Amino acid sequence: MIQLTRREQRWGIVVAAALAAWGTYAMAVKPMRDRIGTLNRIIPDRQAELREVQARSAEYLALRRESEDVQKRMAEQDPDFQLLPFLESLTERQNLNAHVATMQQTDAPPSRSGYSETVVEIGLEGVRLSQLANLLGAVEESSEAVAQIGSLHIRKQSQDAMRLDATIRIYSPRTTLETVAAEATLR
C-alpha cells in the first residue's frame, strides 16, 4: 500500500469533500432550485386557470339550475296554454291596447325533438319607455307562462321624442306529447 504524507492526505480529504459538495450540488441542490424556479413561474398560471375553471363551473351550475327551473315550469304549465291570448290579456292589463299595431302568432320549427315553440310578434306604436319596460318585465316574470323575449327592436317616433315604436318577438317553448311519454317511461 502506498503511504501518503500528511499533506497529501489533507489534500485528498479536501478534494474528496469538494467532489462530494459539487456532486451534492449538481445532483440535488441545482435540480431543486431549477424546479422551484419553474414552479414559481407555473403556479400563478395554474391558479389563474383554476379560478377560470371555478368561474365556469359556477356559471355552468347556474345555467343548469335555470334549465331545470324552465323544465319544471314547462311541466307545470297548463297544457292548454296559448301564448297569443295570454299576451292580449297582458297588454290589456298594462293599458297598451291603444298602442298595439300588430300582434301575430307563428309556430317556429322545433329546435330540439320533443319540443315546440310558439312565437308571437307584437308591434307597438307610441309607447313610453316605462310602459315598454313594464310589459317586458311582466312577460319575463309571469308565473302562468314559460315565455321569454327573443328580440326587441326600438325606434324613436319622429313626431314625438318621448314616444317609441317597438317590435317584440316573444317565444314560448313547450314539450310535445312524445317527450312527456318518454320521460314517464324513464322514471
Residue, then its C-alpha position, 0 to 999 in steps of 0.5 A: m500500500i502506498q503511504l501518503t504524507r500528511r499533506e497529501q492526505r489533507w489534500g485528498i480529504v479536501v478534494a474528496a469533500a469538494l467532489a462530494a459538495w459539487g456532486t451534492y450540488a449538481m445532483a440535488v441542490k441545482p435540480m431543486r432550485d431549477r424546479i422551484g424556479t419553474l414552479n414559481r413561474i407555473i403556479p400563478d398560471r395554474q391558479a389563474e386557470l383554476r379560478e377560470v375553471q371555478a368561474r365556469s363551473a359556477e356559471y355552468l351550475a347556474l345555467r343548469r339550475e335555470s334549465e331545470d327551473v324552465q323544465k319544471r315550469m314547462a311541466e307545470q304549465d297548463p297544457d292548454f296554454q296559448l301564448l297569443p291570448f295570454l299576451e292580449s290579456l297582458t297588454e290589456r292589463q298594462n293599458l297598451n291596447a291603444h298602442v298595439a299595431t300588430m300582434q301575430q302568432t307563428d309556430a317556429p320549427p322545433s329546435r330540439s325533438g320533443y319540443s315546440e315553440t310558439v312565437v308571437e310578434i307584437g308591434l307597438e306604436g307610441v309607447r313610453l319607455s316605462q310602459l315598454a319596460n313594464l310589459l317586458g318585465a311582466v312577460e319575463e316574470s309571469s308565473e302562468a307562462v314559460a315565455q321569454i323575449g327573443s328580440l326587441h327592436i326600438r325606434k324613436q317616433s319622429q313626431d314625438a321624442m318621448r314616444l317609441d315604436a317597438t317590435i317584440r318577438i316573444y317565444s314560448p317553448r313547450t314539450t310535445l306529447e312524445t317527450v312527456a311519454a318518454e320521460a314517464t317511461l324513464r322514471 
